[in-house]
Amino acid sequence: MTDSSRDLLKSFGKLLQNRAFLMAVGHQAGMGGHGGPHGGNRGQGKLLKVLAQSPNGLTNAEIAELLDIRPSSVSATISRLVDAGFVERIPSSTDKRAVIVQLSERGKELFAQYDEHVDTTADELFGGLTPDEQAQLEQLLTKLTHQVADLDWGDFMGHRPTDWPHRGMGGMGRPRF
């Protein structure tokens, strides 16, 4: 490892230890946190996001396919969101057996507020960078993301993940430095 690579790793480590940064990034939809509006339930948040991206609405089957979840889970989640007033069911004009699910006005307002919050957070996080620096950072992070996706983590760690001694959330049976 070169000194510059080691310094980059250290800088990323510091960034990832910053709770404010992790909270801002982790609460974005799709980041494994409680992302998106109505964040207490990740399934509901993901469904709301899919509907926000589909202004003409979707059928239960389309939602199940997009989210890769069981149709029964889609139905139950939609029922909760209808009860909360965030989505509505509309009979399909082309197929009498189908129902279209779309955001209600309250759901649209919720997403508008969410988008505004995301914009504010992004401006606060990256506002200290010039537009050129932001574009360069985006390019570098994209390149790094592709490189990380190509890594064989078993080789990286020196053994296969299945070989690790499991000790709960603690160490991996090796010294920490």
Accessible surface in RSA format (square Angstrom, percent):
REM  Atomic radii and reference values for relative SASA: ProtOr
REM  Chains: A
REM  Algorithm: Lee & Richards
REM  Probe-radius: 1.40
REM  Slices: 20
REM RES _ NUM      All-atoms   Total-Side   Main-Chain    Non-polar    All polar
REM                ABS   REL    ABS   REL    ABS   REL    ABS   REL    ABS   REL
RES MET A   1   148.57  76.9  62.90  41.6  85.67 204.0  75.87  64.5  72.70  96.3
RES THR A   2    87.14  62.0  78.83  79.9   8.31  19.8  84.23 113.1   2.92   4.4
RES ASP A   3   116.73  81.8 110.55 110.0   6.18  14.6  34.53  81.3  82.20  82.0
RES SER A   4    75.64  63.9  68.81  91.8   6.83  15.7  48.95 104.2  26.69  37.4
RES SER A   5    51.56  43.6  46.80  62.5   4.76  11.0  18.23  38.8  33.32  46.7
RES ARG A   6   142.85  60.0 142.25  72.5   0.60   1.4  43.82  59.9  99.02  60.0
RES ASP A   7    86.30  60.5  84.29  83.9   2.01   4.8  26.36  62.0  59.94  59.8
RES LEU A   8   112.66  62.7 112.07  80.2   0.59   1.5 112.54  79.0   0.12   0.3
RES LEU A   9   111.37  62.0 105.98  75.8   5.39  13.5 108.58  76.3   2.79   7.5
RES LYS A  10   132.73  64.8 122.01  74.9  10.72  25.5  73.91  66.5  58.82  62.7
RES SER A  11    65.58  55.4  58.50  78.1   7.08  16.3  28.08  59.8  37.50  52.5
RES PHE A  12    70.16  35.1  68.47  42.4   1.69   4.4  69.95  42.4   0.21   0.6
RES GLY A  13    27.10  33.4   0.00   N/A  27.10  33.4  26.46  72.6   0.64   1.4
RES LYS A  14   134.37  65.6 124.13  76.2  10.24  24.4  76.75  69.1  57.61  61.4
RES LEU A  15    74.89  41.7  70.08  50.1   4.81  12.1  74.42  52.3   0.47   1.3
RES LEU A  16    94.42  52.6  88.48  63.3   5.94  14.9  88.48  62.1   5.94  16.0
RES GLN A  17   144.48  80.8 120.64  88.2  23.84  56.8  42.42  90.3 102.07  77.4
RES ASN A  18    72.38  49.9  63.78  61.6   8.61  20.7  12.59  30.3  59.80  57.8
RES ARG A  19   200.03  84.0 194.49  99.1   5.54  13.2  67.86  92.7 132.17  80.1
RES ALA A  20    76.94  70.7  61.15  94.4  15.79  35.9  69.49  97.9   7.45  19.7
RES PHE A  21    33.67  16.8  32.46  20.1   1.20   3.1  32.79  19.9   0.88   2.5
RES LEU A  22    78.16  43.5  73.60  52.7   4.56  11.5  73.87  51.9   4.29  11.5
RES MET A  23   113.98  59.0 111.29  73.7   2.69   6.4  81.18  69.0  32.80  43.5
RES ALA A  24    20.18  18.6   9.90  15.3  10.28  23.4  19.26  27.1   0.92   2.4
RES VAL A  25    41.10  27.0  40.20  36.4   0.90   2.2  41.10  35.7   0.00   0.0
RES GLY A  26    19.97  24.6   0.00   N/A  19.97  24.6  19.63  53.9   0.34   0.8
RES HIS A  27    73.78  40.3  69.52  48.3   4.26  10.9  51.01  52.6  22.77  26.5
RES GLN A  28    38.81  21.7  38.78  28.3   0.03   0.1  31.21  66.4   7.60   5.8
RES ALA A  29    21.38  19.7   7.09  10.9  14.29  32.5   7.68  10.8  13.70  36.3
RES GLY A  30    64.78  79.9   0.00   N/A  64.78  79.9  27.89  76.5  36.89  82.6
RES MET A  31   104.85  54.3  79.15  52.4  25.70  61.2  52.73  44.8  52.11  69.0
RES GLY A  32    59.51  73.4   0.00   N/A  59.51  73.4  36.07  99.0  23.43  52.5
RES GLY A  33    21.05  26.0   0.00   N/A  21.05  26.0  18.11  49.7   2.94   6.6
RES HIS A  34    90.44  49.4  87.21  60.6   3.23   8.3  56.36  58.1  34.07  39.6
RES GLY A  35     8.58  10.6   0.00   N/A   8.58  10.6   1.14   3.1   7.44  16.7
RES GLY A  36     8.97  11.1   0.00   N/A   8.97  11.1   0.02   0.1   8.95  20.1
RES PRO A  37     9.60   7.0   1.47   1.3   8.13  29.6   9.60   7.9   0.00   0.0
RES HIS A  38    71.13  38.9  52.97  36.8  18.16  46.4  45.91  47.3  25.22  29.4
RES GLY A  39    17.53  21.6   0.00   N/A  17.53  21.6   8.42  23.1   9.12  20.4
RES GLY A  40    76.81  94.7   0.00   N/A  76.81  94.7  41.58 114.1  35.23  78.9
RES ASN A  41    58.93  40.6  54.07  52.3   4.86  11.7  16.07  38.7  42.86  41.4
RES ARG A  42   127.04  53.3 120.19  61.3   6.85  16.3  23.37  31.9 103.67  62.8
RES GLY A  43    35.40  43.7   0.00   N/A  35.40  43.7  29.00  79.6   6.40  14.3
RES GLN A  44    12.21   6.8  12.14   8.9   0.07   0.2   0.03   0.1  12.18   9.2
RES GLY A  45     0.85   1.1   0.00   N/A   0.85   1.1   0.85   2.3   0.00   0.0
RES LYS A  46   111.01  54.2 107.85  66.2   3.16   7.5  54.03  48.6  56.98  60.7
RES LEU A  47     0.47   0.3   0.47   0.3   0.00   0.0   0.47   0.3   0.00   0.0
RES LEU A  48     0.03   0.0   0.03   0.0   0.00   0.0   0.03   0.0   0.00   0.0
RES LYS A  49    71.96  35.1  71.96  44.2   0.00   0.0  33.46  30.1  38.50  41.0
RES VAL A  50    21.36  14.1  20.77  18.8   0.60   1.4  21.21  18.4   0.15   0.4
RES LEU A  51     2.20   1.2   0.00   0.0   2.20   5.5   0.00   0.0   2.20   5.9
RES ALA A  52    36.39  33.5  10.86  16.8  25.53  58.1  13.08  18.4  23.31  61.8
RES GLN A  53   123.13  68.9  91.98  67.2  31.15  74.2  45.01  95.8  78.12  59.2
RES SER A  54    23.55  19.9  18.10  24.2   5.45  12.6  10.81  23.0  12.73  17.8
RES PRO A  55   111.40  81.2  87.75  80.0  23.64  85.9  96.32  79.5  15.08  93.7
RES ASN A  56   134.17  92.5 117.20 113.3  16.97  40.9  33.97  81.8 100.20  96.8
RES GLY A  57    11.41  14.1   0.00   N/A  11.41  14.1   0.00   0.0  11.41  25.6
RES LEU A  58    21.89  12.2  21.66  15.5   0.23   0.6  21.89  15.4   0.00   0.0
RES THR A  59    31.23  22.2  31.23  31.7   0.00   0.0  27.95  37.5   3.28   5.0
RES ASN A  60    46.25  31.9  44.60  43.1   1.65   4.0  20.85  50.2  25.40  24.5
RES ALA A  61    71.87  66.1  61.27  94.6  10.60  24.1  65.50  92.2   6.37  16.9
RES GLU A  62    79.45  45.6  76.31  57.7   3.15   7.5  30.05  58.1  49.41  40.3
RES ILE A  63     0.00   0.0   0.00   0.0   0.00   0.0   0.00   0.0   0.00   0.0
RES ALA A  64     9.51   8.7   7.32  11.3   2.19   5.0   7.62  10.7   1.89   5.0
RES GLU A  65   146.48  84.1 123.89  93.7  22.59  53.8  48.19  93.2  98.30  80.3
RES LEU A  66   109.34  60.9  78.21  56.0  31.13  78.2  81.33  57.1  28.01  75.4
RES LEU A  67    35.91  20.0  17.30  12.4  18.61  46.8  20.70  14.5  15.20  40.9
RES ASP A  68   131.00  91.8 110.38 109.9  20.62  48.8  29.63  69.7 101.37 101.1
RES ILE A  69    68.37  38.9  52.08  38.8  16.28  39.2  61.22  44.1   7.15  19.4
RES ARG A  70   166.39  69.9 160.67  81.9   5.72  13.6  69.24  94.6  97.15  58.9
RES PRO A  71    88.56  64.5  88.17  80.4   0.39   1.4  88.55  73.1   0.01   0.0
RES SER A  72    72.88  61.6  58.72  78.4  14.16  32.6  55.53 118.2  17.36  24.3
RES SER A  73    32.17  27.2  26.21  35.0   5.96  13.7  19.87  42.3  12.30  17.2
RES VAL A  74     0.00   0.0   0.00   0.0   0.00   0.0   0.00   0.0   0.00   0.0
RES SER A  75    45.61  38.5  45.08  60.2   0.54   1.2  28.80  61.3  16.81  23.6
RES ALA A  76    47.02  43.2  37.45  57.8   9.56  21.8  45.72  64.4   1.30   3.4
RES THR A  77    10.34   7.4  10.34  10.5   0.00   0.0   1.10   1.5   9.24  14.0
RES ILE A  78     0.04   0.0   0.04   0.0   0.00   0.0   0.04   0.0   0.00   0.0
RES SER A  79    44.14  37.3  43.21  57.7   0.94   2.2  25.67  54.7  18.47  25.9
RES ARG A  80   110.95  46.6 105.29  53.7   5.66  13.5  59.96  82.0  50.99  30.9
RES LEU A  81     0.00   0.0   0.00   0.0   0.00   0.0   0.00   0.0   0.00   0.0
RES VAL A  82    48.18  31.7  38.36  34.7   9.82  23.7  38.36  33.3   9.82  26.6
RES ASP A  83   127.17  89.1  89.37  89.0  37.79  89.4  32.98  77.6  94.19  93.9
RES ALA A  84    30.47  28.0  18.06  27.9  12.41  28.2  29.74  41.9   0.73   1.9
RES GLY A  85    27.54  34.0   0.00   N/A  27.54  34.0  25.20  69.2   2.34   5.2
RES PHE A  86    12.05   6.0  12.05   7.5   0.00   0.0  12.05   7.3   0.00   0.0
RES VAL A  87     4.15   2.7   0.00   0.0   4.15  10.0   0.00   0.0   4.15  11.3
RES GLU A  88    65.42  37.6  63.92  48.4   1.50   3.6  18.52  35.8  46.90  38.3
RES ARG A  89   106.56  44.7  82.85  42.2  23.70  56.4  35.00  47.8  71.55  43.4
RES ILE A  90    67.69  38.5  67.69  50.4   0.00   0.0  67.69  48.7   0.00   0.0
RES PRO A  91   107.55  78.4  97.47  88.8  10.08  36.7  97.51  80.5  10.04  62.4
RES SER A  92     9.89   8.4   6.22   8.3   3.67   8.5   1.41   3.0   8.48  11.9
RES SER A  93   103.00  87.0  71.60  95.6  31.39  72.3  50.40 107.3  52.59  73.7
RES THR A  94   132.00  93.9  92.36  93.6  39.65  94.5  79.34 106.6  52.66  79.6
RES ASP A  95    49.95  35.0  45.85  45.6   4.10   9.7  22.08  52.0  27.87  27.8
RES LYS A  96   184.23  89.9 150.81  92.5  33.41  79.6 111.93 100.7  72.30  77.0
RES ARG A  97   215.06  90.3 180.76  92.1  34.30  81.7  87.66 119.8 127.40  77.2
RES ALA A  98    23.71  21.8  15.36  23.7   8.35  19.0  22.57  31.8   1.14   3.0
RES VAL A  99    63.10  41.5  57.14  51.7   5.96  14.4  57.14  49.6   5.96  16.2
RES ILE A 100    38.20  21.7  38.20  28.5   0.00   0.0  38.20  27.5   0.00   0.0
RES VAL A 101     0.14   0.1   0.14   0.1   0.00   0.0   0.14   0.1   0.00   0.0
RES GLN A 102    42.80  23.9  42.80  31.3   0.00   0.0   3.60   7.7  39.20  29.7
RES LEU A 103    11.17   6.2   8.48   6.1   2.69   6.8   8.48   6.0   2.69   7.2
RES SER A 104    14.84  12.5  14.25  19.0   0.59   1.4  14.84  31.6   0.00   0.0
RES GLU A 105   118.95  68.3 114.56  86.7   4.39  10.4  62.25 120.4  56.70  46.3
RES ARG A 106   133.07  55.9 128.34  65.4   4.73  11.3  44.70  61.1  88.37  53.6
RES GLY A 107     0.06   0.1   0.00   N/A   0.06   0.1   0.04   0.1   0.02   0.0
RES LYS A 108    98.99  48.3  91.92  56.4   7.06  16.8  55.24  49.7  43.75  46.6
RES GLU A 109   103.80  59.6 100.24  75.8   3.57   8.5  35.77  69.2  68.04  55.5
RES LEU A 110    38.01  21.2  35.08  25.1   2.93   7.4  36.86  25.9   1.15   3.1
RES PHE A 111    17.62   8.8  17.62  10.9   0.00   0.0  17.62  10.7   0.00   0.0
RES ALA A 112    63.16  58.1  49.40  76.2  13.75  31.3  56.94  80.2   6.21  16.5
RES GLN A 113   120.85  67.6 114.18  83.4   6.67  15.9  42.36  90.2  78.49  59.5
RES TYR A 114    33.73  15.7  27.72  15.8   6.00  15.6  29.72  22.3   4.00   4.9
RES ASP A 115    79.47  55.7  78.48  78.1   0.98   2.3  22.82  53.7  56.65  56.5
RES GLU A 116   122.18  70.1 117.80  89.1   4.38  10.4  36.85  71.3  85.33  69.7
RES HIS A 117   110.55  60.4 105.44  73.3   5.11  13.1  69.66  71.8  40.89  47.6
RES VAL A 118    41.62  27.4  41.18  37.3   0.44   1.1  41.18  35.8   0.44   1.2
RES ASP A 119    88.32  61.9  85.98  85.6   2.34   5.5  22.96  54.0  65.36  65.2
RES THR A 120    66.50  47.3  63.09  64.0   3.41   8.1  45.81  61.5  20.69  31.3
RES THR A 121    18.07  12.9  18.02  18.3   0.05   0.1  12.01  16.1   6.06   9.2
RES ALA A 122    41.20  37.9  37.48  57.8   3.72   8.5  40.02  56.4   1.18   3.1
RES ASP A 123   101.54  71.1  93.24  92.8   8.29  19.6  28.63  67.4  72.91  72.7
RES GLU A 124   136.15  78.2 102.55  77.6  33.60  80.0  48.36  93.5  87.79  71.7
RES LEU A 125    66.06  36.8  37.92  27.1  28.14  70.7  40.41  28.4  25.65  69.0
RES PHE A 126    70.24  35.1  70.09  43.4   0.14   0.4  70.24  42.6   0.00   0.0
RES GLY A 127    52.74  65.0   0.00   N/A  52.74  65.0  25.37  69.6  27.36  61.3
RES GLY A 128    79.07  97.5   0.00   N/A  79.07  97.5  43.20 118.5  35.87  80.3
RES LEU A 129    61.97  34.5  54.92  39.3   7.05  17.7  56.08  39.4   5.89  15.9
RES THR A 130    71.31  50.7  67.04  68.0   4.27  10.2  68.05  91.4   3.26   4.9
RES PRO A 131   111.19  81.0 103.17  94.0   8.02  29.2 106.16  87.6   5.03  31.2
RES ASP A 132   117.85  82.6 111.87 111.3   5.98  14.1  31.18  73.4  86.67  86.4
RES GLU A 133    78.24  44.9  74.94  56.7   3.31   7.9  26.43  51.1  51.81  42.3
RES GLN A 134    71.70  40.1  66.17  48.4   5.52  13.2  15.74  33.5  55.96  42.4
RES ALA A 135    54.42  50.0  45.52  70.3   8.89  20.2  53.36  75.1   1.06   2.8
RES GLN A 136   102.46  57.3 100.52  73.5   1.94   4.6  22.07  47.0  80.39  61.0
RES LEU A 137    58.31  32.5  56.61  40.5   1.70   4.3  57.78  40.6   0.53   1.4
RES GLU A 138   111.14  63.8 109.51  82.9   1.63   3.9  44.74  86.5  66.40  54.2
RES GLN A 139   125.89  70.4 116.88  85.4   9.01  21.4  41.69  88.7  84.20  63.9
RES LEU A 140    97.30  54.2  93.47  66.9   3.82   9.6  93.99  66.0   3.31   8.9
RES LEU A 141    65.13  36.3  64.86  46.4   0.27   0.7  64.99  45.6   0.14   0.4
RES THR A 142    59.41  42.3  54.95  55.7   4.46  10.6  47.92  64.4  11.48  17.4
RES LYS A 143   147.13  71.8 140.94  86.5   6.19  14.7  88.37  79.5  58.75  62.6
RES LEU A 144    70.19  39.1  68.14  48.7   2.05   5.2  69.81  49.0   0.38   1.0
RES THR A 145    87.91  62.5  83.00  84.1   4.91  11.7  62.08  83.4  25.82  39.0
RES HIS A 146   115.29  63.0 113.68  79.0   1.60   4.1  80.06  82.5  35.23  41.0
RES GLN A 147   106.79  59.7 101.62  74.3   5.18  12.3  27.97  59.5  78.82  59.8
RES VAL A 148    60.13  39.6  59.61  54.0   0.52   1.3  59.61  51.8   0.52   1.4
RES ALA A 149    80.90  74.4  43.08  66.5  37.81  86.0  54.78  77.1  26.11  69.2
RES ASP A 150   124.35  87.1  91.35  90.9  33.00  78.0  32.13  75.6  92.22  92.0
RES LEU A 151    73.85  41.1  59.84  42.8  14.00  35.2  61.80  43.4  12.05  32.4
RES ASP A 152    66.37  46.5  52.71  52.5  13.66  32.3  31.15  73.3  35.22  35.1
RES TRP A 153   114.01  45.8 110.47  53.5   3.54   8.3  95.47  50.9  18.54  30.1
RES GLY A 154     2.84   3.5   0.00   N/A   2.84   3.5   0.11   0.3   2.73   6.1
RES ASP A 155   104.95  73.5  82.50  82.1  22.45  53.1  32.48  76.4  72.47  72.3
RES PHE A 156   131.57  65.8  98.37  60.9  33.19  86.4 107.73  65.3  23.84  68.2
RES MET A 157    55.82  28.9  37.44  24.8  18.38  43.8  26.64  22.6  29.18  38.7
RES GLY A 158    64.68  79.8   0.00   N/A  64.68  79.8  34.64  95.1  30.04  67.3
RES HIS A 159    61.96  33.9  51.46  35.8  10.50  26.9  54.67  56.3   7.29   8.5
RES ARG A 160   110.09  46.2 110.09  56.1   0.00   0.0  52.07  71.2  58.02  35.2
RES PRO A 161    66.99  48.8  56.58  51.6  10.41  37.9  56.96  47.0  10.03  62.3
RES THR A 162   129.52  92.1  94.13  95.4  35.39  84.4  88.08 118.3  41.44  62.6
RES ASP A 163    92.70  64.9  64.77  64.5  27.92  66.0  24.11  56.7  68.59  68.4
RES TRP A 164    65.43  26.3  51.12  24.7  14.31  33.6  51.56  27.5  13.87  22.5
RES PRO A 165    59.72  43.5  48.50  44.2  11.21  40.8  59.65  49.2   0.07   0.4
RES HIS A 166   161.81  88.4 130.08  90.4  31.73  81.2  93.16  96.0  68.65  79.9
RES ARG A 167   139.90  58.7 118.25  60.3  21.65  51.5  53.92  73.7  85.98  52.1
RES GLY A 168    46.46  57.3   0.00   N/A  46.46  57.3  31.22  85.7  15.24  34.1
RES MET A 169   194.98 101.0 164.96 109.2  30.02  71.5 134.47 114.3  60.52  80.2
RES GLY A 170    40.33  49.7   0.00   N/A  40.33  49.7  31.65  86.8   8.68  19.4
RES GLY A 171    24.42  30.1   0.00   N/A  24.42  30.1  12.72  34.9  11.70  26.2
RES MET A 172    66.07  34.2  60.68  40.2   5.39  12.8  54.26  46.1  11.80  15.6
RES GLY A 173    51.80  63.9   0.00   N/A  51.80  63.9  15.91  43.7  35.89  80.4
RES ARG A 174   108.03  45.4  93.13  47.5  14.90  35.5  44.54  60.9  63.49  38.5
RES PRO A 175    93.58  68.2  79.13  72.1  14.45  52.5  90.26  74.5   3.32  20.6
RES ARG A 176   184.63  77.5 151.24  77.1  33.39  79.5  72.34  98.9 112.29  68.1
RES PHE A 177   227.38 113.8 148.01  91.7  79.37 206.5 182.13 110.4  45.25 129.5
END  Absolute sums over single chains surface
CHAIN  1 A    13056.7      10710.1       2346.6       7608.8       5448.0
END  Absolute sums over all chains
TOTAL         13056.7      10710.1       2346.6       7608.8       5448.0
